């Protein structure tokens, strides 16, 4: 298995003259690692987070297709997997070389993954899998659906732990540079909410440009990252460096 779980692989610093909303972030050997496993003229499937947000889904699929091609990661065909073609999920996944799990609202995406049986479809998958934000979070056996929207952290019916794709034993929390000072429902997202959910668990916190790579049973964290465990957070890796991860036993 080759799996990249990113916070965000996108770089908004687009070179002059390039007609793209973003390019891929080459920091922390991301492009080098991806190129080492990329099949020329790959068939790409982008799996949505919101199965009914067609304009956003089509824009995301088009943007990633152009970004990959721009960097020489050639794509021969691309398709967005959402509610319009959900019944064809098995065939589309089986014919693909790269599956990209898009970003968005974790529980919404998680429900769609369950609806199309994505966990079973990816169980023996031998291509490249790339998670983006929510897509990375939904890769684990048990997903921590960190509260995000107003009301979620105080809703007694909100499920913070969901069955995931079982592709990884490392739980990702993305966009730390954006959310570290966030308040949700009158409380601090990290210190007052996430810390309390971390007892007996382990969350790897990433900034954009950092990622966790899985090759077979080996996990590596590339770039700036932190670990939240048992109500405390500590830095574990710096920008430009990488470390081997030994996931916490369940």
PyMOL commands that set and color helices and strands:
alter all, ss='L'
color gray80, all
select helices_A, chain A and resi 27-35+54-70+86-94+106-116+118-121+134-137+152-154+176-179+189-197
alter helices_A, ss='H'
color red, helices_A
select strands_A, chain A and resi 2-6+10-11+23-24+42-47+75-81+98-101+128-132+142-144+161-163+171-173+183-184+187-188+202-206+211-215+218-222+225-229+232-237+242-245
alter strands_A, ss='S'
color yellow, strands_A
deselect
rebuild
show_as cartoon
